[in-house]
């Protein structure tokens, strides 16, 4: 599931940069989109790790 959200985040942020923010530089859009996708991946991983820790502590 984590990977799916990462895959979806990349084109969504690319489209936001293109149409809402009107960024024309391809390099800037690439860097922003990749950063957002990596951030989504890391945040979901952190959240899952905390859930796993809470499950271990409750058992």
C-alpha positions as CSV (number, residue, x, y, z in Angstrom):
1,X,0.0,0.0,0.0
2,X,2.9,2.3,0.8
3,X,4.3,2.0,-2.7
4,X,0.9,2.7,-4.3
5,X,0.6,6.0,-2.5
6,X,4.1,6.9,-3.5
7,X,3.4,6.1,-7.2
8,X,0.2,8.1,-7.1
9,X,1.9,11.1,-5.3
10,X,4.4,11.7,-8.0
11,X,2.1,12.5,-11.0
12,X,-0.4,14.3,-8.7
13,X,2.3,16.7,-7.5
14,X,3.6,17.0,-11.1
15,X,0.2,18.1,-12.2
16,X,-0.2,20.5,-9.3
17,X,3.1,22.1,-10.2
18,X,2.2,22.3,-13.9
19,X,-1.4,23.6,-13.7
20,X,-1.9,25.2,-10.2
21,X,1.5,26.6,-9.5
22,X,2.4,27.3,-13.2
23,X,6.0,26.1,-12.8
24,X,7.5,25.7,-16.3
25,X,10.9,24.3,-15.4
26,X,11.0,20.6,-15.9
27,X,13.8,20.2,-13.5
28,X,12.0,22.0,-10.8
29,X,8.8,19.9,-11.3
30,X,10.9,16.8,-11.2
31,X,12.7,17.7,-8.0
32,X,9.5,18.8,-6.3
33,X,7.6,15.7,-7.4
34,X,10.3,13.3,-6.4
35,X,10.7,15.0,-3.0
36,X,7.0,14.7,-2.4
37,X,6.9,11.0,-3.4
38,X,9.8,10.2,-1.1
39,X,8.2,12.2,1.7
40,X,5.0,10.3,1.3
41,X,6.9,7.0,1.4
42,X,8.8,8.0,4.6
43,X,5.8,9.3,6.4
44,X,3.7,6.2,5.8
45,X,6.7,4.1,6.9
46,X,7.0,6.1,10.2
47,X,3.3,5.8,10.8
48,X,3.3,2.0,10.2
49,X,6.3,1.7,12.5
50,X,4.5,3.5,15.3
51,X,1.5,1.3,14.9
52,X,3.6,-1.8,15.0
53,X,5.3,-0.6,18.2
54,X,1.9,0.1,19.8
55,X,0.8,-3.4,18.9
56,X,3.9,-4.9,20.5
57,X,3.5,-2.9,23.6
58,X,-0.1,-3.8,24.1
59,X,0.6,-7.6,23.9
